[in-house]
């Protein structure tokens, strides 16, 4: 069995007809990166300085053969958030580098993440929280 890239997982979720089907797909493909993505999208204390994708040269390689992937790059997203004291120009450079190093389908997903909207009606914070109840808690275990 091969590991699906995050856009492939979300494409499968888009094809689901019920919340139970969405839960099954997410549980079958769970990873630290996908959980981190949900935290960036659904946590109210997660806010990105840059609200739109910038122009970048897309990676021409086929899906799965780009120099990097969201599984790795999501771990660097914290530098793009408002809470990180870093100049806007530097954040823009980092965002462009991330988008250039991943497949265009993943770069499109980056745009959805920074807008905090995955554009999948059945995929909600409540559904994600039902799968991983502690995902939206602070360090003291309080719900955020």
Steps between C-alpha positions, in 0.01 A plus 500: 500500500638841407460816702267749336594864476276741689323634187421141401348437843292817479385406149377173645322693778336724237349188346341388826124518534472477880690612809564136587675449166713810570595360843599166344723669239667726756565220747644279226737780397579670829844646551662771713509726192131472423415568865728804494324621186166477682643699790614775264159510333264461795671646807385857564845595632657399168523804275721551197658834412470430127141434392551412132750294302770703332628446148744211477647266243324164545700182525469324161540147639224242529307457824719333759833589337537863606802602708278522809143437616249641743585215738832678555410862428202526739751488783640833378167681474534645849736766361217626277267568790427840652646390834845449346695827503652495156485764231230477233756480220674205667166321553414557133837355392446193718148449363623523141783251570256257659260524204780456245630187671170311512261371234256763364205312653665531839577868436130558426423338833747739668279782373196338661686447827610862531142609420384249766248342262551154354185542290357160595147532644500171695843569653442712809681577822234302687557191287879524540462555874280190525793298363778665700346668808829645630598658170349836592621525860764727648799372695284475815236287328243779467297508183586783263 
